[in-house]
Structure formats: structure tokens, C-alpha cells
Amino acid sequence: MIPAEAAISRVRRDLTLSTVLKGLIIGIGIATFLMRGAMGWSHLLVLAMLGVAWIVLSYRSAMGSRLAVDSQSLIAAGRYEAAEEQIEQVLGTFSLFRTSKLIGIHQLAVLRHAQKRWGDAAVLCRALLGRRLGPVKGVSKQCRLMLADAMLELDDPRAAHEALNGLYQQRLTLAEAINLVAVQADFHARAENWAELAAGIETKVQLAELMPSQQSARTQALLALAAKKTGRHDWATWLTRRAELLADVQELSTRRPILWELWRVEPGASPPSTSSSAERRGDVSSENL
Amino acid sequence: MDSAPPIPQPPQFLDVPHLLDASQPRVRAGWFWYAAGFFLLIVMISTYLSAGSPLMAGAMQLFSGLVMLGLVAAMGMLTFAMARAQQAEGQRLVAVEELMQLRRWGEAAAMLNDMLSTPMRAPQHRVQALIYLASVLGRYHRFADAIAVQEHLLENVILDPSTEHGLKLGRVMSMLREDHLVDADRAMSELRRGDAERQSAGLALLDIYRDVKTGHPDEAIDIFEQRLPALREQVGHRLGDAYYLAAKSYDLLGREAEAQRAYERATLLSPLIELQRRYPEAASLSEKYSPVLAPAA
């Protein structure tokens, strides 16, 4: 497993090296052109060699970027070991351009986030956001979302809030908007901003419907709680029933204990025992809402 | 009497054979050899001219240096323009995906028709666009066309295993909707052979649908009950589809209380109109059972 700090320092070193090398190639090229009188026809040979070196290194860089991008599908398919190997290859190969290294670090952050290694994911996202991203600046939004999510998991809502702040002025894709709704719901629930969480509930529910089961269930359960707290009992009942169908109530509430309130039999009572089937969970809900 | 020349007809909207053909990326011209030839020509001319006088030799050196720099700059600009065009193509695909997720099918269809009517820049973008096209065609109940696109991809493109699995599931669904039950059954057996590891909820959903369609509600309910955990985990809100088909199965068996409960759960997760569109065989349920309505905004 690639340690986050080691990956960051390696990329930092490679980026410096590639900047020096690029400067060297361009410098030699200009010097050769200026000294063409003294060099005679050999200046053409030097320029041609520099051109070939540039093309070969560019090709290697492009291959590296391609590998880094491909690791995304491996992560999505849950093939974490294969993705790790691929990312290691990207980070270990020299690249003339920043893009492949930055995408490599980003993919490593995505991998660590998927593996629920929140600390590593946060370190990598911070390192990436601290750099000038240039042509890959698009990844900064996903990075902020992952950082916010990781910080919430690490129980640091203030850092999560700071990460989210940078997103509000940006135009988000649908996938990013969906993730933002999930992270925001979590953040507002921790801060007990119920009114803010319940605002625009219909749109938030539509976006939650597009999430994977677990994330959707958690977001809709948090929205149900916000609806309950703000007196919108029809929404609270409807959303709670949906969350029950999509995920295990016990698991949901263990991860977010605040959600026990949705399934509590009476104030102060202990959480319900693990229900064995969807039927049982449905009954618990119907009795209490 | 002179016969008028046939008036060329504009291609039909989402004309599959036309789109499959027109979207093929252009074969790259062999620019390398043209460039090498041009370069050689420049070198020969400059050698010839510079041999004439020392003044000409100096001018030619300057000229050849400038040509070299010009070539590098032109290559850089060309690469940049190509990368930008490819990026724009990728962004349009993201837009299509978003439109589909938001169920704005008309706009997604128009955009796909537009994109696939001309050669696409990147082969992987073409594959993605065709996968989306198959979904859009399914939405418009053009299942034969959807199957044609899916088969084209499965026969001509090397896909990663999960994409291939998804595509095969889509093809079986189209076959079931077209009542190609024998083909569907064969394709499902093939999928099942490779499914031991995957425990695909999508395949379970197809199994349930096939059993509902062929009048085997007992088997449909068995599969539904066995695979409910996988369905919950993997298909998100499409779990509503499984409940809807289970409701139909219970109804066929006269187990009305269970049918009502499954129908409520289905309509809790998905809008009734979507479920009826996806599974017209179960549309009659709405005459008998009460859905769960979403709260007023």
C-alpha cells in the first residue's frame, strides 16, 4: 500500500524534476537556435534530437495519464488492489507534464476514500488542493467533496465546512451536486441546522434518488429527521419508510446515532434490536410514525 | 415522361444503422510521411541554394531555423486544438448522462442524434454514446433498435467486464420486452454462468421479470425473496421495480394482502408512471391496489 505522505513527497520531487527538465530542453533549444551560425548544420541535429526527446517524454506522460484515468473504473468496480497497482505505476513513472502526476494523486485520494481510509484521503486531498492544478482543475471540486466527507467521518465539522465553502461559487456537474447534497445533509445534521437541511427538500430528495442505496438511505433518513424536527410529518413518514426499504436501520443508525430518533419507540428508550428483515423494519416504522 | 430524380430523404430521428456508420471515428491520414517528405524537400532546397553563395547560406540557415520553430509551434497548436475538441466531446457526453438521469429523454436523444451523426473523435466516447443511445431507444420502446446497438457493441468492441455485463443485461431486458423469450433465456443462462462471483441484482431483476412475463409467479417470488438483500444493496431506487414485479406475482397467486404491501413499497420508491412504463404487463395492478403518494411540495 502506497503511504499518502510518501506519494505526496515523491510527486512533489517529480514535479520539480519535470519543471527543470522542461526548462532545460527549452533552454537548450533556444541556445542552439541562437548559436546556429557557430554550430553550422549540427544545430538542426540538436534541435531534432530535442524534438524527439520531447515527443517521447510527452508520449510517456500521456500513457501515464491514461493509466491514471483507467484506475477510476477499477475503483468503481471495487477492484482496489488492481487500482492500487495501477496508481503506483503512474506515480512511479517519470512524466514530463504535471497532469499525470496530479491525476495519479487524485485517483489515490479517490481510492483511499472508497477504502474508508479517511485520514489518508484527507491528507491527499489537501495536498492536491494546495497546488496549482492547471489543466486538471476540474478535480478540485471532487477533491473538496471527498475532503469534506472525510472530515465529517473524522468528526471535524469545522474543516468539512471550510472544504464545502469553496464549492458554493462553482458550477457543479450533476454527480457533484448529488455528492454535495449527501455531504451537506450530514454536515447540517451534525450541526443540527434542521431548517436549513429541510429547505428545498423536494429537490434534495430527487437528487438522493440517484445515489447508491446506502448513501441514498442515509441522506433520506437525515432529511426525514429534518422534516420531523421542522414539523413536516408527512415528509418525515414518507422518507423514513423509504430509508427502511433501502438499507438496514440498525446499520444506518450505528453509523449515524442521531438517526435513532426516527425509530425510537418512546423518548429515552434504547435503540431497537437488529431487525432481521425488511418486514420487521417496516412494522417498527409504522408503529412509531 | 421524364422521371424525377429521387429526393434524398433526411435520416430518420435516431436512425440506428446511419448513426452506427456515421459515428465511426475518421481514419487518421498518414500525416507523418507528408511531414517527413516536406521536411526533406526543405533540406534539399536549402542545401542547393546555400551551395550557391555564402549570403544565401546565411539566409537559408535562418529560414530553416524558423521553419523548424514554426513546425514545433504548429504541432503544439494542433495537439492543443485536438485535445480541446476531445474534451468538448467528453463534456457533451457528461451532459447526455445528466439529461438521462434527470429523465429529460427528448433532449438526451436529440443530443445523441447530433453527436453520433458525425464521426466522433475518440473511440471510447463513441462506445459510451452508443451505450446511452441503447438506453434512450429502450425508453422510446424501440427495443429492436436497442438490441441492434447492444449487439454491435458486444460484437465489435472489447469492453471491460462490468460494462459488458451491464450491456448484456440491457440486451436481455430489450429481448424480454420484444418477446424474444428464447433468445432472452439463452442470454440469461450465459450471464448466469459468469454470475457466481458477481451475485448480480440486475440479473435477479431480469429473472423475476421473465417469470412474471411467462406466468410463473411462484418462481418470481422465490427469486425475489432470495435476492432481496442483493437487490437492496445494488440497485438503489430501482428496488421499486422488484417490489412492483413481486406485487404482480402475489396478485397472480391471489395473495392480495402481500400484493398490496409490495405495491405500496414499489410506489414508495418509484413513481407509478415510471413503473407502468417499464413493465406494462403489471399495469393492471393500479386498478386494484392503492399506491403510496409522495407528500405535496
Contacts between the chains, C-beta under 8 A, distances in Angstrom:
chain1	res1	chain2	res2	distance
A	33	B	65	5.4
A	33	B	69	7.1
A	36	B	61	5.6
A	36	B	62	7.9
A	36	B	65	5.5
A	37	B	58	7.6
A	37	B	61	7.1
A	43	B	65	7.4
A	44	B	64	6.7
A	44	B	68	7.0
A	47	B	65	7.9
A	47	B	68	5.5
A	51	B	72	6.6
A	73	B	160	6.0
A	73	B	162	7.5
A	76	B	162	7.7
A	77	B	160	7.6
A	77	B	161	7.8
A	77	B	162	4.9
A	173	B	94	6.1
A	173	B	98	6.8
A	174	B	97	7.7
A	174	B	98	4.1
A	174	B	101	6.0
A	174	B	102	7.1
A	202	B	297	4.8
A	209	B	236	7.6
A	209	B	237	4.9
A	210	B	101	5.6
A	210	B	236	7.7
A	210	B	237	8.0
A	211	B	236	6.7
A	212	B	236	5.7
A	213	B	232	6.0
A	213	B	233	5.8
A	213	B	234	7.2
A	213	B	235	7.3
A	213	B	236	4.9
A	213	B	239	7.5
A	214	B	233	7.8
A	216	B	236	5.7
A	216	B	237	6.8
A	232	B	295	7.6
A	234	B	295	4.0
A	234	B	296	7.7
A	235	B	295	4.9
A	238	B	268	7.3
A	238	B	292	7.4
A	238	B	294	6.6
A	238	B	295	5.4
A	241	B	268	5.7
A	241	B	292	7.7
A	242	B	268	5.8
A	242	B	269	6.4
A	245	B	232	7.5
A	245	B	239	6.5
A	245	B	243	8.0
A	245	B	265	5.8
A	245	B	268	6.6
A	245	B	269	6.2
A	246	B	232	6.5
A	246	B	236	7.2
A	246	B	237	7.6
A	246	B	239	6.8
A	246	B	269	7.7
A	247	B	232	7.0
A	278	B	228	6.8
A	278	B	232	7.7
A	282	B	265	8.0
